[in-house]
Amino acid sequence: MNFQKNVSIGIGVILSLALLGCAGSSEEEVGDFNKPALYWYQEIATNITRGNLDKADAFYISLKSEHMRSPLMPTALMMLAHAHMNKEEYLLANYYLDEYNKRYGEKTSREYTEFMKLKSFLFWVSKMSIKTKN
């Protein structure tokens, strides 16, 4: 009887601690929804400047999911494409250039993005050839 009472008290304490731990989540995690497009755009730019492209990619996903038709989307795509090319992440650069072409590829801009994709591919090939020589 005494053992059963101690077990039930122990389970109650563990459950209450677990509930308190879940309730104490930070506002920042929950608060990053329903922000204006300019907020996401500025976060992308800030993280690109800091060299944190993973966070910039995550903020792009937020911008894309909340503000698909924002006029800031084309510039955000190009900023991310150029940033990934500068970091020699050519596959991600090509992904963003493809996204740009799908959504905003007019005749005048398509030529530029195709040139950037070719440039990215050539940089990637030269990088791979250097790695295989070493």
C-alpha positions in Angstrom: 0.0 0.0 0.0 2.8 2.4 1.0 4.8 1.4 -2.1 1.8 2.1 -4.3 1.3 5.5 -2.8 5.0 6.4 -3.3 4.8 5.3 -7.0 1.7 7.4 -7.6 3.3 10.5 -6.0 6.4 10.0 -8.1 4.4 9.7 -11.3 2.5 12.8 -10.3 5.7 14.8 -9.7 7.2 13.7 -13.0 4.1 14.6 -15.0 3.8 18.0 -13.3 7.5 18.7 -14.1 7.0 17.6 -17.7 4.0 19.9 -18.0 5.8 22.9 -16.5 8.7 22.2 -18.9 6.4 22.3 -21.9 4.6 25.4 -20.7 7.9 27.3 -20.4 8.7 27.5 -24.1 10.0 30.9 -25.2 7.9 33.5 -26.9 10.5 33.8 -29.7 9.7 30.3 -31.0 6.0 30.9 -31.0 6.2 34.6 -32.0 7.8 34.0 -35.4 4.5 33.7 -37.3 2.3 36.2 -39.0 5.1 38.7 -39.6 5.0 41.1 -42.5 7.0 40.3 -45.6 9.5 43.1 -44.9 10.4 41.4 -41.5 11.3 38.1 -43.3 13.1 40.0 -46.0 15.2 41.9 -43.5 16.0 38.7 -41.6 17.1 37.0 -44.8 19.4 40.0 -45.6 20.8 40.1 -42.1 21.6 36.5 -42.0 23.2 36.6 -45.4 25.4 39.5 -44.2 26.4 37.5 -41.2 27.2 34.5 -43.3 24.5 32.3 -41.8 22.9 30.9 -44.9 21.1 28.1 -43.1 19.0 30.6 -41.2 18.5 32.8 -44.3 17.2 29.7 -46.0 14.8 29.1 -43.1 13.6 32.7 -43.2 13.0 32.4 -47.0 10.8 29.4 -46.3 8.8 31.5 -43.9 8.6 34.4 -46.4 7.5 32.0 -49.1 4.9 30.3 -47.0 3.3 33.4 -45.6 3.7 35.9 -48.5 3.9 34.0 -51.7 2.9 37.0 -53.9 5.1 39.6 -52.1 7.1 41.9 -54.4 10.1 41.1 -52.2 10.2 37.5 -53.3 12.2 37.9 -56.5 15.0 39.9 -54.8 15.1 37.5 -51.9 15.6 34.6 -54.3 18.4 36.4 -56.1 20.1 37.4 -52.9 20.1 33.8 -51.7 21.3 32.5 -55.1 24.2 34.9 -55.1 25.0 34.3 -51.5 25.2 30.5 -52.1 27.4 31.0 -55.1 29.8 33.1 -53.0 29.9 30.3 -50.4 30.5 27.8 -53.2 27.2 26.1 -52.6 26.4 25.7 -56.2 23.5 23.2 -56.0 21.6 25.5 -53.6 22.3 28.5 -55.9 20.9 26.5 -58.8 17.8 25.7 -56.7 17.1 29.4 -56.1 17.8 30.3 -59.7 15.3 27.6 -60.8 12.7 28.9 -58.4 13.3 32.4 -59.8 12.8 31.2 -63.3 9.6 29.3 -62.5 8.0 32.2 -60.8 9.4 35.3 -62.4 11.2 34.2 -65.5 10.4 36.7 -68.2 12.3 36.8 -71.4 14.7 39.5 -70.2 15.4 38.1 -66.8 15.5 34.4 -67.9 18.6 35.1 -70.0 20.4 36.5 -66.9 19.3 33.6 -64.6 20.3 31.0 -67.2 23.7 32.7 -67.4 24.0 32.6 -63.6 23.1 28.9 -63.7 25.8 28.2 -66.3 28.3 30.2 -64.3 27.4 28.2 -61.2 27.7 24.9 -63.0 31.1 25.9 -64.4 32.3 26.9 -60.9 31.1 23.6 -59.6 32.9 21.6 -62.3 36.1 23.5 -61.7 35.8 22.9 -58.0 35.2 19.2 -58.5 38.2 18.9 -60.9 40.5 20.6 -58.3 39.3 18.2 -55.7 39.9 15.1 -57.9 43.5 16.3 -58.7 44.4 16.5 -55.0 
